[in-house]
């Protein structure tokens, strides 16, 4: 039986959006007063960023340079601070507001 060559595993690099989403795991987020959220800088040495819900699009907007310069040009763009904040909001919702009985009531 002839020896078969091992098939080389194809490595697919992560997209920029996937890389930002992975980096967002290291970002601390908390609620801001009087509205919105604060996302701390990933490195901890820079400033924190204010996030808020854009009234016209109803999407999150961030004050970081990445969002300001790329976010307006690319619809649906999410900087790592937006990704981190969306995860924070989802965790808060699941922990304090989500009630599966409400879904069951809508289905019935």
Jmol script that loads the backbone (N, CA, C; Angstrom):
load data "model"
ATOM      1  N   UNK A   1       0.838  -1.172   0.000  1.00  0.00           N
ATOM      2  CA  UNK A   1       0.000   0.000   0.000  1.00  0.00           C
ATOM      3  C   UNK A   1       0.886   1.240   0.000  1.00  0.00           C
ATOM      4  N   UNK A   2       0.732   2.110  -1.014  1.00  0.00           N
ATOM      5  CA  UNK A   2       1.613   3.279  -1.082  1.00  0.00           C
ATOM      6  C   UNK A   2       1.310   4.275   0.044  1.00  0.00           C
ATOM      7  N   UNK A   3       2.346   4.946   0.483  1.00  0.00           N
ATOM      8  CA  UNK A   3       2.172   5.957   1.533  1.00  0.00           C
ATOM      9  C   UNK A   3       1.466   7.167   0.952  1.00  0.00           C
ATOM     10  N   UNK A   4       0.493   7.634   1.663  1.00  0.00           N
ATOM     11  CA  UNK A   4      -0.244   8.817   1.194  1.00  0.00           C
ATOM     12  C   UNK A   4       0.331  10.064   1.842  1.00  0.00           C
ATOM     13  N   UNK A   5       0.379  11.088   1.073  1.00  0.00           N
ATOM     14  CA  UNK A   5       0.834  12.361   1.624  1.00  0.00           C
ATOM     15  C   UNK A   5      -0.239  12.906   2.549  1.00  0.00           C
ATOM     16  N   UNK A   6       0.218  13.468   3.629  1.00  0.00           N
ATOM     17  CA  UNK A   6      -0.737  14.098   4.534  1.00  0.00           C
ATOM     18  C   UNK A   6      -1.301  15.335   3.856  1.00  0.00           C
ATOM     19  N   UNK A   7      -2.598  15.453   3.942  1.00  0.00           N
ATOM     20  CA  UNK A   7      -3.226  16.636   3.354  1.00  0.00           C
ATOM     21  C   UNK A   7      -2.988  17.824   4.276  1.00  0.00           C
ATOM     22  N   UNK A   8      -2.496  18.866   3.709  1.00  0.00           N
ATOM     23  CA  UNK A   8      -2.227  20.071   4.493  1.00  0.00           C
ATOM     24  C   UNK A   8      -3.549  20.708   4.900  1.00  0.00           C
ATOM     25  N   UNK A   9      -3.645  21.012   6.156  1.00  0.00           N
ATOM     26  CA  UNK A   9      -4.854  21.674   6.649  1.00  0.00           C
ATOM     27  C   UNK A   9      -4.874  23.108   6.142  1.00  0.00           C
ATOM     28  N   UNK A  10      -6.003  23.501   5.625  1.00  0.00           N
ATOM     29  CA  UNK A  10      -6.137  24.860   5.120  1.00  0.00           C
ATOM     30  C   UNK A  10      -6.433  25.786   6.297  1.00  0.00           C
ATOM     31  N   UNK A  11      -5.632  26.783   6.449  1.00  0.00           N
ATOM     32  CA  UNK A  11      -5.812  27.753   7.521  1.00  0.00           C
ATOM     33  C   UNK A  11      -6.476  28.983   6.922  1.00  0.00           C
ATOM     34  N   UNK A  12      -7.616  29.319   7.477  1.00  0.00           N
ATOM     35  CA  UNK A  12      -8.320  30.510   7.025  1.00  0.00           C
ATOM     36  C   UNK A  12      -8.079  31.623   8.029  1.00  0.00           C
ATOM     37  N   UNK A  13      -7.491  32.716   7.587  1.00  0.00           N
ATOM     38  CA  UNK A  13      -7.257  33.818   8.525  1.00  0.00           C
ATOM     39  C   UNK A  13      -8.588  34.430   8.957  1.00  0.00           C
ATOM     40  N   UNK A  14      -8.590  34.983  10.155  1.00  0.00           N
ATOM     41  CA  UNK A  14      -9.778  35.637  10.656  1.00  0.00           C
ATOM     42  C   UNK A  14     -10.013  36.942   9.911  1.00  0.00           C
ATOM     43  N   UNK A  15     -11.266  37.279   9.714  1.00  0.00           N
ATOM     44  CA  UNK A  15     -11.599  38.556   9.085  1.00  0.00           C
ATOM     45  C   UNK A  15     -11.346  39.661  10.098  1.00  0.00           C
ATOM     46  N   UNK A  16     -11.213  40.906   9.643  1.00  0.00           N
ATOM     47  CA  UNK A  16     -11.054  42.006  10.593  1.00  0.00           C
ATOM     48  C   UNK A  16     -12.206  42.081  11.603  1.00  0.00           C
ATOM     49  N   UNK A  17     -13.425  41.803  11.164  1.00  0.00           N
ATOM     50  CA  UNK A  17     -14.573  41.839  12.084  1.00  0.00           C
ATOM     51  C   UNK A  17     -14.443  40.756  13.155  1.00  0.00           C
ATOM     52  N   UNK A  18     -13.968  39.577  12.763  1.00  0.00           N
ATOM     53  CA  UNK A  18     -13.769  38.498  13.737  1.00  0.00           C
ATOM     54  C   UNK A  18     -12.646  38.837  14.710  1.00  0.00           C
ATOM     55  N   UNK A  19     -11.604  39.482  14.230  1.00  0.00           N
ATOM     56  CA  UNK A  19     -10.510  39.885  15.106  1.00  0.00           C
ATOM     57  C   UNK A  19     -10.978  40.922  16.131  1.00  0.00           C
ATOM     58  N   UNK A  20     -11.789  41.893  15.674  1.00  0.00           N
ATOM     59  CA  UNK A  20     -12.317  42.903  16.606  1.00  0.00           C
ATOM     60  C   UNK A  20     -13.226  42.264  17.644  1.00  0.00           C
ATOM     61  N   UNK A  21     -14.057  41.326  17.215  1.00  0.00           N
ATOM     62  CA  UNK A  21     -14.967  40.644  18.140  1.00  0.00           C
ATOM     63  C   UNK A  21     -14.178  39.866  19.199  1.00  0.00           C
ATOM     64  N   UNK A  22     -13.094  39.239  18.808  1.00  0.00           N
ATOM     65  CA  UNK A  22     -12.264  38.501  19.769  1.00  0.00           C
ATOM     66  C   UNK A  22     -11.612  39.457  20.758  1.00  0.00           C
ATOM     67  N   UNK A  23     -11.113  40.586  20.277  1.00  0.00           N
ATOM     68  CA  UNK A  23     -10.489  41.565  21.177  1.00  0.00           C
ATOM     69  C   UNK A  23     -11.498  42.192  22.123  1.00  0.00           C
ATOM     70  N   UNK A  24     -12.773  42.209  21.732  1.00  0.00           N
ATOM     71  CA  UNK A  24     -13.790  42.844  22.578  1.00  0.00           C
ATOM     72  C   UNK A  24     -13.991  42.097  23.892  1.00  0.00           C
ATOM     73  N   UNK A  25     -13.576  40.836  23.945  1.00  0.00           N
ATOM     74  CA  UNK A  25     -13.724  40.055  25.181  1.00  0.00           C
ATOM     75  C   UNK A  25     -12.908  40.638  26.330  1.00  0.00           C
ATOM     76  N   UNK A  26     -11.858  41.379  26.011  1.00  0.00           N
ATOM     77  CA  UNK A  26     -10.983  41.939  27.053  1.00  0.00           C
ATOM     78  C   UNK A  26     -11.410  43.327  27.500  1.00  0.00           C
ATOM     79  N   UNK A  27     -12.496  43.846  26.966  1.00  0.00           N
ATOM     80  CA  UNK A  27     -12.904  45.224  27.254  1.00  0.00           C
ATOM     81  C   UNK A  27     -13.965  45.253  28.343  1.00  0.00           C
ATOM     82  N   UNK A  28     -13.734  46.068  29.353  1.00  0.00           N
ATOM     83  CA  UNK A  28     -14.697  46.234  30.439  1.00  0.00           C
ATOM     84  C   UNK A  28     -15.714  47.301  30.021  1.00  0.00           C
ATOM     85  N   UNK A  29     -16.996  47.015  30.256  1.00  0.00           N
ATOM     86  CA  UNK A  29     -18.082  47.932  29.905  1.00  0.00           C
ATOM     87  C   UNK A  29     -18.942  48.179  31.135  1.00  0.00           C
ATOM     88  N   UNK A  30     -19.389  49.403  31.303  1.00  0.00           N
ATOM     89  CA  UNK A  30     -20.345  49.713  32.366  1.00  0.00           C
ATOM     90  C   UNK A  30     -21.279  50.823  31.891  1.00  0.00           C
ATOM     91  N   UNK A  31     -22.398  50.964  32.597  1.00  0.00           N
ATOM     92  CA  UNK A  31     -23.388  51.964  32.210  1.00  0.00           C
ATOM     93  C   UNK A  31     -22.880  53.356  32.538  1.00  0.00           C
ATOM     94  N   UNK A  32     -23.223  54.308  31.677  1.00  0.00           N
ATOM     95  CA  UNK A  32     -22.798  55.693  31.849  1.00  0.00           C
ATOM     96  C   UNK A  32     -23.969  56.526  32.371  1.00  0.00           C
ATOM     97  N   UNK A  33     -23.658  57.581  33.035  1.00  0.00           N
ATOM     98  CA  UNK A  33     -24.679  58.526  33.491  1.00  0.00           C
ATOM     99  C   UNK A  33     -24.594  59.769  32.630  1.00  0.00           C
ATOM    100  N   UNK A  34     -25.629  60.333  32.141  1.00  0.00           N
ATOM    101  CA  UNK A  34     -27.038  59.991  32.338  1.00  0.00           C
ATOM    102  C   UNK A  34     -27.548  58.953  31.349  1.00  0.00           C
ATOM    103  N   UNK A  35     -26.778  58.593  30.339  1.00  0.00           N
ATOM    104  CA  UNK A  35     -27.249  57.622  29.350  1.00  0.00           C
ATOM    105  C   UNK A  35     -26.063  56.949  28.681  1.00  0.00           C
ATOM    106  N   UNK A  36     -26.316  55.807  28.063  1.00  0.00           N
ATOM    107  CA  UNK A  36     -25.292  55.125  27.280  1.00  0.00           C
ATOM    108  C   UNK A  36     -24.417  54.215  28.114  1.00  0.00           C
ATOM    109  N   UNK A  37     -23.241  53.918  27.565  1.00  0.00           N
ATOM    110  CA  UNK A  37     -22.294  53.001  28.180  1.00  0.00           C
ATOM    111  C   UNK A  37     -20.883  53.540  28.013  1.00  0.00           C
ATOM    112  N   UNK A  38     -20.009  53.102  28.891  1.00  0.00           N
ATOM    113  CA  UNK A  38     -18.584  53.414  28.796  1.00  0.00           C
ATOM    114  C   UNK A  38     -17.842  52.107  28.553  1.00  0.00           C
ATOM    115  N   UNK A  39     -17.015  52.090  27.512  1.00  0.00           N
ATOM    116  CA  UNK A  39     -16.153  50.941  27.224  1.00  0.00           C
ATOM    117  C   UNK A  39     -14.723  51.377  27.485  1.00  0.00           C
ATOM    118  N   UNK A  40     -14.070  50.669  28.372  1.00  0.00           N
ATOM    119  CA  UNK A  40     -12.690  51.011  28.707  1.00  0.00           C
ATOM    120  C   UNK A  40     -11.773  50.622  27.556  1.00  0.00           C
ATOM    121  N   UNK A  41     -10.689  51.328  27.446  1.00  0.00           N
ATOM    122  CA  UNK A  41      -9.703  51.016  26.418  1.00  0.00           C
ATOM    123  C   UNK A  41      -9.142  49.631  26.673  1.00  0.00           C
ATOM    124  N   UNK A  42      -8.896  48.894  25.610  1.00  0.00           N
ATOM    125  CA  UNK A  42      -8.383  47.531  25.728  1.00  0.00           C
ATOM    126  C   UNK A  42      -7.042  47.504  26.442  1.00  0.00           C
ATOM    127  N   UNK A  43      -6.178  48.457  26.129  1.00  0.00           N
ATOM    128  CA  UNK A  43      -4.845  48.476  26.723  1.00  0.00           C
ATOM    129  C   UNK A  43      -4.839  49.044  28.133  1.00  0.00           C
ATOM    130  N   UNK A  44      -5.884  49.769  28.479  1.00  0.00           N
ATOM    131  CA  UNK A  44      -5.961  50.350  29.812  1.00  0.00           C
ATOM    132  C   UNK A  44      -5.184  51.644  29.962  1.00  0.00           C
ATOM    133  N   UNK A  45      -4.404  52.012  28.952  1.00  0.00           N
ATOM    134  CA  UNK A  45      -3.597  53.223  29.059  1.00  0.00           C
ATOM    135  C   UNK A  45      -4.249  54.407  28.351  1.00  0.00           C
ATOM    136  N   UNK A  46      -5.143  54.092  27.423  1.00  0.00           N
ATOM    137  CA  UNK A  46      -5.792  55.169  26.683  1.00  0.00           C
ATOM    138  C   UNK A  46      -7.053  55.606  27.405  1.00  0.00           C
ATOM    139  N   UNK A  47      -7.804  56.447  26.750  1.00  0.00           N
ATOM    140  CA  UNK A  47      -9.039  56.932  27.345  1.00  0.00           C
ATOM    141  C   UNK A  47     -10.168  55.937  27.172  1.00  0.00           C
ATOM    142  N   UNK A  48     -11.245  56.165  27.899  1.00  0.00           N
ATOM    143  CA  UNK A  48     -12.440  55.342  27.764  1.00  0.00           C
ATOM    144  C   UNK A  48     -13.326  55.946  26.684  1.00  0.00           C
ATOM    145  N   UNK A  49     -14.225  55.127  26.144  1.00  0.00           N
ATOM    146  CA  UNK A  49     -15.068  55.564  25.037  1.00  0.00           C
ATOM    147  C   UNK A  49     -16.531  55.520  25.436  1.00  0.00           C
ATOM    148  N   UNK A  50     -17.256  56.555  25.036  1.00  0.00           N
ATOM    149  CA  UNK A  50     -18.686  56.651  25.327  1.00  0.00           C
ATOM    150  C   UNK A  50     -19.459  56.066  24.155  1.00  0.00           C
ATOM    151  N   UNK A  51     -20.399  55.194  24.463  1.00  0.00           N
ATOM    152  CA  UNK A  51     -21.254  54.604  23.442  1.00  0.00           C
ATOM    153  C   UNK A  51     -22.694  55.007  23.716  1.00  0.00           C
ATOM    154  N   UNK A  52     -23.430  55.225  22.664  1.00  0.00           N
ATOM    155  CA  UNK A  52     -24.823  55.642  22.796  1.00  0.00           C
ATOM    156  C   UNK A  52     -25.611  55.115  21.614  1.00  0.00           C
ATOM    157  N   UNK A  53     -26.916  55.128  21.751  1.00  0.00           N
ATOM    158  CA  UNK A  53     -27.791  54.671  20.669  1.00  0.00           C
ATOM    159  C   UNK A  53     -28.059  55.843  19.742  1.00  0.00           C
ATOM    160  N   UNK A  54     -27.668  55.691  18.494  1.00  0.00           N
ATOM    161  CA  UNK A  54     -27.883  56.720  17.487  1.00  0.00           C
ATOM    162  C   UNK A  54     -29.387  56.842  17.251  1.00  0.00           C
ATOM    163  N   UNK A  55     -29.976  58.047  17.431  1.00  0.00           N
ATOM    164  CA  UNK A  55     -31.433  58.185  17.331  1.00  0.00           C
ATOM    165  C   UNK A  55     -32.011  57.859  15.956  1.00  0.00           C
ATOM    166  N   UNK A  56     -31.301  58.173  14.884  1.00  0.00           N
ATOM    167  CA  UNK A  56     -31.878  57.957  13.553  1.00  0.00           C
ATOM    168  C   UNK A  56     -31.760  56.504  13.102  1.00  0.00           C
ATOM    169  N   UNK A  57     -30.605  55.877  13.324  1.00  0.00           N
ATOM    170  CA  UNK A  57     -30.406  54.496  12.873  1.00  0.00           C
ATOM    171  C   UNK A  57     -30.771  53.470  13.939  1.00  0.00           C
ATOM    172  N   UNK A  58     -30.830  53.906  15.187  1.00  0.00           N
ATOM    173  CA  UNK A  58     -31.108  53.034  16.343  1.00  0.00           C
ATOM    174  C   UNK A  58     -30.019  51.976  16.537  1.00  0.00           C
ATOM    175  N   UNK A  59     -28.803  52.272  16.079  1.00  0.00           N
ATOM    176  CA  UNK A  59     -27.653  51.402  16.291  1.00  0.00           C
ATOM    177  C   UNK A  59     -26.733  52.058  17.310  1.00  0.00           C
ATOM    178  N   UNK A  60     -25.832  51.265  17.872  1.00  0.00           N
ATOM    179  CA  UNK A  60     -24.852  51.825  18.797  1.00  0.00           C
ATOM    180  C   UNK A  60     -23.809  52.625  18.031  1.00  0.00           C
ATOM    181  N   UNK A  61     -23.407  53.733  18.618  1.00  0.00           N
ATOM    182  CA  UNK A  61     -22.332  54.561  18.063  1.00  0.00           C
ATOM    183  C   UNK A  61     -21.256  54.693  19.132  1.00  0.00           C
ATOM    184  N   UNK A  62     -20.014  54.751  18.700  1.00  0.00           N
ATOM    185  CA  UNK A  62     -18.870  54.832  19.613  1.00  0.00           C
ATOM    186  C   UNK A  62     -18.051  56.071  19.278  1.00  0.00           C
ATOM    187  N   UNK A  63     -17.345  56.576  20.290  1.00  0.00           N
ATOM    188  CA  UNK A  63     -16.526  57.769  20.089  1.00  0.00           C
ATOM    189  C   UNK A  63     -15.075  57.444  19.723  1.00  0.00           C
ATOM    190  N   UNK A  64     -14.753  56.159  19.533  1.00  0.00           N
ATOM    191  CA  UNK A  64     -13.364  55.811  19.178  1.00  0.00           C
ATOM    192  C   UNK A  64     -13.086  56.172  17.720  1.00  0.00           C
ATOM    193  N   UNK A  65     -11.823  56.355  17.400  1.00  0.00           N
ATOM    194  CA  UNK A  65     -11.421  56.751  16.042  1.00  0.00           C
ATOM    195  C   UNK A  65     -11.775  55.674  15.019  1.00  0.00           C
ATOM    196  N   UNK A  66     -11.650  54.410  15.398  1.00  0.00           N
ATOM    197  CA  UNK A  66     -11.971  53.320  14.480  1.00  0.00           C
ATOM    198  C   UNK A  66     -13.425  53.424  14.020  1.00  0.00           C
ATOM    199  N   UNK A  67     -14.330  53.663  14.954  1.00  0.00           N
ATOM    200  CA  UNK A  67     -15.747  53.771  14.597  1.00  0.00           C
ATOM    201  C   UNK A  67     -16.028  55.059  13.822  1.00  0.00           C
ATOM    202  N   UNK A  68     -15.446  56.153  14.257  1.00  0.00           N
ATOM    203  CA  UNK A  68     -15.700  57.443  13.615  1.00  0.00           C
ATOM    204  C   UNK A  68     -15.252  57.430  12.157  1.00  0.00           C
ATOM    205  N   UNK A  69     -14.058  56.882  11.886  1.00  0.00           N
ATOM    206  CA  UNK A  69     -13.532  56.925  10.532  1.00  0.00           C
ATOM    207  C   UNK A  69     -13.999  55.776   9.639  1.00  0.00           C
ATOM    208  N   UNK A  70     -14.299  54.618  10.227  1.00  0.00           N
ATOM    209  CA  UNK A  70     -14.759  53.488   9.417  1.00  0.00           C
ATOM    210  C   UNK A  70     -16.262  53.286   9.517  1.00  0.00           C
ATOM    211  N   UNK A  71     -16.825  53.595  10.659  1.00  0.00           N
ATOM    212  CA  UNK A  71     -18.238  53.338  10.908  1.00  0.00           C
ATOM    213  C   UNK A  71     -19.180  54.082   9.991  1.00  0.00           C
ATOM    214  N   UNK A  72     -18.821  55.297   9.630  1.00  0.00           N
ATOM    215  CA  UNK A  72     -19.686  56.073   8.749  1.00  0.00           C
ATOM    216  C   UNK A  72     -19.603  55.586   7.306  1.00  0.00           C
ATOM    217  N   UNK A  73     -18.494  54.975   6.939  1.00  0.00           N
ATOM    218  CA  UNK A  73     -18.309  54.532   5.559  1.00  0.00           C
ATOM    219  C   UNK A  73     -18.830  53.113   5.323  1.00  0.00           C
ATOM    220  N   UNK A  74     -18.832  52.287   6.366  1.00  0.00           N
ATOM    221  CA  UNK A  74     -19.247  50.894   6.216  1.00  0.00           C
ATOM    222  C   UNK A  74     -20.528  50.644   7.000  1.00  0.00           C
ATOM    223  N   UNK A  75     -21.640  50.436   6.328  1.00  0.00           N
ATOM    224  CA  UNK A  75     -22.880  50.143   7.057  1.00  0.00           C
ATOM    225  C   UNK A  75     -22.734  48.856   7.867  1.00  0.00           C
ATOM    226  N   UNK A  76     -23.207  48.885   9.085  1.00  0.00           N
ATOM    227  CA  UNK A  76     -23.132  47.711   9.946  1.00  0.00           C
ATOM    228  C   UNK A  76     -21.780  47.502  10.596  1.00  0.00           C
ATOM    229  N   UNK A  77     -20.869  48.461  10.457  1.00  0.00           N
ATOM    230  CA  UNK A  77     -19.539  48.338  11.056  1.00  0.00           C
ATOM    231  C   UNK A  77     -19.657  48.332  12.577  1.00  0.00           C
ATOM    232  N   UNK A  78     -18.918  47.440  13.232  1.00  0.00           N
ATOM    233  CA  UNK A  78     -18.862  47.390  14.691  1.00  0.00           C
ATOM    234  C   UNK A  78     -17.409  47.418  15.122  1.00  0.00           C
ATOM    235  N   UNK A  79     -17.047  48.449  15.852  1.00  0.00           N
ATOM    236  CA  UNK A  79     -15.713  48.467  16.446  1.00  0.00           C
ATOM    237  C   UNK A  79     -15.725  47.488  17.627  1.00  0.00           C
ATOM    238  N   UNK A  80     -14.555  47.234  18.200  1.00  0.00           N
ATOM    239  CA  UNK A  80     -14.486  46.281  19.303  1.00  0.00           C
ATOM    240  C   UNK A  80     -15.254  46.776  20.528  1.00  0.00           C
ATOM    241  N   UNK A  81     -15.401  48.101  20.678  1.00  0.00           N
ATOM    242  CA  UNK A  81     -16.155  48.649  21.810  1.00  0.00           C
ATOM    243  C   UNK A  81     -17.652  48.405  21.640  1.00  0.00           C
ATOM    244  N   UNK A  82     -18.140  48.508  20.405  1.00  0.00           N
ATOM    245  CA  UNK A  82     -19.555  48.212  20.134  1.00  0.00           C
ATOM    246  C   UNK A  82     -19.818  46.732  20.383  1.00  0.00           C
ATOM    247  N   UNK A  83     -18.931  45.866  19.926  1.00  0.00           N
ATOM    248  CA  UNK A  83     -19.096  44.423  20.160  1.00  0.00           C
ATOM    249  C   UNK A  83     -19.132  44.117  21.650  1.00  0.00           C
ATOM    250  N   UNK A  84     -18.214  44.710  22.403  1.00  0.00           N
ATOM    251  CA  UNK A  84     -18.169  44.481  23.849  1.00  0.00           C
ATOM    252  C   UNK A  84     -19.434  44.995  24.528  1.00  0.00           C
ATOM    253  N   UNK A  85     -19.939  46.135  24.084  1.00  0.00           N
ATOM    254  CA  UNK A  85     -21.138  46.713  24.690  1.00  0.00           C
ATOM    255  C   UNK A  85     -22.367  45.878  24.363  1.00  0.00           C
ATOM    256  N   UNK A  86     -22.475  45.390  23.145  1.00  0.00           N
ATOM    257  CA  UNK A  86     -23.604  44.519  22.797  1.00  0.00           C
ATOM    258  C   UNK A  86     -23.601  43.256  23.661  1.00  0.00           C
ATOM    259  N   UNK A  87     -22.431  42.697  23.907  1.00  0.00           N
ATOM    260  CA  UNK A  87     -22.333  41.531  24.781  1.00  0.00           C
ATOM    261  C   UNK A  87     -22.732  41.887  26.207  1.00  0.00           C
ATOM    262  N   UNK A  88     -22.309  43.060  26.676  1.00  0.00           N
ATOM    263  CA  UNK A  88     -22.666  43.521  28.019  1.00  0.00           C
ATOM    264  C   UNK A  88     -24.182  43.672  28.146  1.00  0.00           C
ATOM    265  N   UNK A  89     -24.810  44.305  27.157  1.00  0.00           N
ATOM    266  CA  UNK A  89     -26.265  44.505  27.179  1.00  0.00           C
ATOM    267  C   UNK A  89     -26.975  43.154  27.173  1.00  0.00           C
ATOM    268  N   UNK A  90     -26.516  42.232  26.358  1.00  0.00           N
ATOM    269  CA  UNK A  90     -27.138  40.903  26.290  1.00  0.00           C
ATOM    270  C   UNK A  90     -27.014  40.171  27.625  1.00  0.00           C
ATOM    271  N   UNK A  91     -25.846  40.253  28.245  1.00  0.00           N
ATOM    272  CA  UNK A  91     -25.666  39.586  29.545  1.00  0.00           C
ATOM    273  C   UNK A  91     -26.563  40.205  30.606  1.00  0.00           C
ATOM    274  N   UNK A  92     -26.695  41.535  30.593  1.00  0.00           N
ATOM    275  CA  UNK A  92     -27.566  42.210  31.558  1.00  0.00           C
ATOM    276  C   UNK A  92     -29.021  41.796  31.343  1.00  0.00           C
ATOM    277  N   UNK A  93     -29.430  41.740  30.097  1.00  0.00           N
ATOM    278  CA  UNK A  93     -30.793  41.346  29.779  1.00  0.00           C
ATOM    279  C   UNK A  93     -31.082  39.926  30.256  1.00  0.00           C
ATOM    280  N   UNK A  94     -30.169  39.005  29.951  1.00  0.00           N
ATOM    281  CA  UNK A  94     -30.380  37.614  30.357  1.00  0.00           C
ATOM    282  C   UNK A  94     -30.386  37.457  31.873  1.00  0.00           C
ATOM    283  N   UNK A  95     -29.560  38.221  32.553  1.00  0.00           N
ATOM    284  CA  UNK A  95     -29.461  38.091  34.000  1.00  0.00           C
ATOM    285  C   UNK A  95     -30.639  38.718  34.742  1.00  0.00           C
ATOM    286  N   UNK A  96     -31.178  39.828  34.230  1.00  0.00           N
ATOM    287  CA  UNK A  96     -32.152  40.576  35.026  1.00  0.00           C
ATOM    288  C   UNK A  96     -33.529  40.736  34.396  1.00  0.00           C
ATOM    289  N   UNK A  97     -33.650  40.628  33.096  1.00  0.00           N
ATOM    290  CA  UNK A  97     -34.927  40.928  32.463  1.00  0.00           C
ATOM    291  C   UNK A  97     -35.558  39.767  31.708  1.00  0.00           C
ATOM    292  N   UNK A  98     -34.761  38.843  31.241  1.00  0.00           N
ATOM    293  CA  UNK A  98     -35.285  37.756  30.417  1.00  0.00           C
ATOM    294  C   UNK A  98     -36.186  36.844  31.242  1.00  0.00           C
ATOM    295  N   UNK A  99     -37.347  36.547  30.714  1.00  0.00           N
ATOM    296  CA  UNK A  99     -38.282  35.642  31.357  1.00  0.00           C
ATOM    297  C   UNK A  99     -38.827  34.702  30.280  1.00  0.00           C
ATOM    298  N   UNK A 100     -38.417  33.429  30.293  1.00  0.00           N
ATOM    299  CA  UNK A 100     -38.869  32.519  29.239  1.00  0.00           C
ATOM    300  C   UNK A 100     -40.391  32.337  29.224  1.00  0.00           C
ATOM    301  N   UNK A 101     -41.057  32.599  30.332  1.00  0.00           N
ATOM    302  CA  UNK A 101     -42.511  32.458  30.370  1.00  0.00           C
ATOM    303  C   UNK A 101     -43.200  33.467  29.451  1.00  0.00           C
ATOM    304  N   UNK A 102     -42.564  34.621  29.246  1.00  0.00           N
ATOM    305  CA  UNK A 102     -43.149  35.594  28.312  1.00  0.00           C
ATOM    306  C   UNK A 102     -43.125  35.062  26.882  1.00  0.00           C
ATOM    307  N   UNK A 103     -42.064  34.360  26.507  1.00  0.00           N
ATOM    308  CA  UNK A 103     -42.002  33.763  25.175  1.00  0.00           C
ATOM    309  C   UNK A 103     -43.039  32.670  25.026  1.00  0.00           C
ATOM    310  N   UNK A 104     -43.217  31.872  26.051  1.00  0.00           N
ATOM    311  CA  UNK A 104     -44.191  30.797  26.005  1.00  0.00           C
ATOM    312  C   UNK A 104     -45.608  31.368  25.872  1.00  0.00           C
ATOM    313  N   UNK A 105     -45.863  32.490  26.523  1.00  0.00           N
ATOM    314  CA  UNK A 105     -47.188  33.121  26.454  1.00  0.00           C
ATOM    315  C   UNK A 105     -47.460  33.626  25.044  1.00  0.00           C
ATOM    316  N   UNK A 106     -46.438  34.114  24.359  1.00  0.00           N
ATOM    317  CA  UNK A 106     -46.622  34.610  22.982  1.00  0.00           C
ATOM    318  C   UNK A 106     -46.868  33.472  22.008  1.00  0.00           C
ATOM    319  N   UNK A 107     -46.261  32.329  22.252  1.00  0.00           N
ATOM    320  CA  UNK A 107     -46.400  31.180  21.360  1.00  0.00           C
ATOM    321  C   UNK A 107     -47.781  30.548  21.511  1.00  0.00           C
ATOM    322  N   UNK A 108     -48.259  30.498  22.745  1.00  0.00           N
ATOM    323  CA  UNK A 108     -49.552  29.834  23.012  1.00  0.00           C
ATOM    324  C   UNK A 108     -50.734  30.589  22.468  1.00  0.00           C
TER     325      UNK A 108
END
end "model"
wireframe off; spacefill off
backbone 0.3
color backbone group
